C-alpha cells in the first residue's frame, strides 16, 4: 500500500493530470486505523475502490456503484 500511494504521489507531481488510483479490496486487509489513514489520502484523487463487504469501507464521498443479483445500482 505504501508503495502504491508513493507511486501515485510521484506520478501526480510529474504530470498535469493525476493518475487514476485503483485499490482492489484494500480495506478488508487493513485495520480501522490504517483504513482511515488511507481514506484521508483519497480526497482529490480519482480513485476506484472495490470491496466485497461494504461495511469494511470507511465513509468516503463520491459515487458508488453496487452490484446486486446481476444488476447495478448507482448511489450518490
Buried (B, 14 or more C-beta within 10 A) or exposed (E): EEEEBEEBBEEBEEEEEBBEBEBEEBBEEBEEEEBEBBBEBBEEBEBEBEBEEEEBBBEEEEEEEEEEEEEEEEEE
